[in-house]
Amino acid sequence: MSNYLPKFDVDDAFTLTASATITGGQLVTAAGAPAGANAVNWVGVAGYDVVSGDDFTVFYGEHQRLTAAGAIAAGALVKCAANGQVTTYTSGTDSADTRVGVAMEAASGAGSVIWVRTL
């Protein structure tokens, strides 16, 4: 996904400077890098592909289209996976502060782009 637009109208956006190569649609941190597995410091979703040193738009708000790292059931809570993607959150195992949101539709497998209502 090279260019990214949220599932619904943009709630809000801001600009960061990339500290790494980023693909549009990845969850990102305030440091301008893709969020890692179990990240609690993600701040939004990259608006487009950039390389380190480039400024880019970060979208945040309740409704986002995110890339799944594997199969996810509709209605499942999700958390950060590697490379700014999302994976299923496991209650009782994963820390509550790792929750990103709720999958509003199912992901059939890695690379599926799904609607997530962020928390």
N, C-alpha and C positions, 0 to 999 in steps of 0.2 A: 504494500500500500504506500505509494509515493506521496500523494497528497491526501490530506485528511480533512473531513468536515464532521462535526458532531452529528449525532442521530437527529437531534432537533435543533432549533435555532440556537445560536451561540449564547450561552448564559453569560460568560465573561471570558476575557482573554488578556494575556500580558506577554511581554517579551523577555526572553533570556538569551544568554550567549552560550552556545554549545561548547562543552569541554571534551566532547567525544563525537563520533559519527552517530547520528540519530536518524531513524526512519519515521516518517509521518505515521501517527497512530500509536507510537510507543508511549507508555507511561514514563514520565521523566522526573528527575529530582531538581531541586533548586540549584544544584551545582551544574546543571545543564548536561546531564548524562542520563542514559536509560536507567530506569529503576531496576534493581536486581531482585532476585528471589527473596520473598518475605519482607520486602522493603516497607518501612513505615514512613519514609520521608518523601514519597512521591507527591508532586504538587499539581500535576495535570497531564495533558496529552499533547505531544508534539504535533504541530500543524502541518509539517512537511519535512522532507529529507534535508539534512544539513550535515556539514562536516565541522570539526572543531574550529572554533573561532567565529563561526557564522552566528548572527542573531536569528532567532526563530520565534514564532508565535506558539504560546502554550494555551490550550483551552482548558477551562475547568468549569464545573457545574454538575448538575445532577444526572445528565444523560449523555453517555459517551459510547462510541463504537470502538471496541478494543479487540485485540488479537488474542485468541486462545492458544495456550501451550499444549492443549490436549482436549479430549472430550469433556464437556461441561453440560450438566443438565439445566434446563430452564428452571429458574427459581433458586438455584444454588447460590450460596455466598461465594464470592471469589476474592482472591488475594493476588499480590504480585508474584509473577513467575520470573524466570531469567529473561533478559533482553526486553524489558518493558511490556511483557505480555501478562495475561492472567491465567490462573489455574484455580481449581476448586479449593475452597477453604474448608478445613476439617475442624468442626467444633469439638472442643475438649483436647485437641492436639495442638492446633495452631493458636498463637497469641491473638487475642481479640483486636489488638491494635494493628494487625496486618490486613484486616478486612478492607477491601477496596469498594465492594458493592454487591449488588444482586444481578445475576445473569437473567435478563428478561427474555432471552431466547436460548435455545440449546446450541452448543458447538459440537459439530460432528467429529472434530479432531484438531490437531495442531494446524495453525494457520487460518482457522475459521475466524471471521470477523463477526462479533456479536454485540448486541445492544446491552449495555450495563448501566444500571441506575446506581451511580456512585453514592457512597455514604458520606 
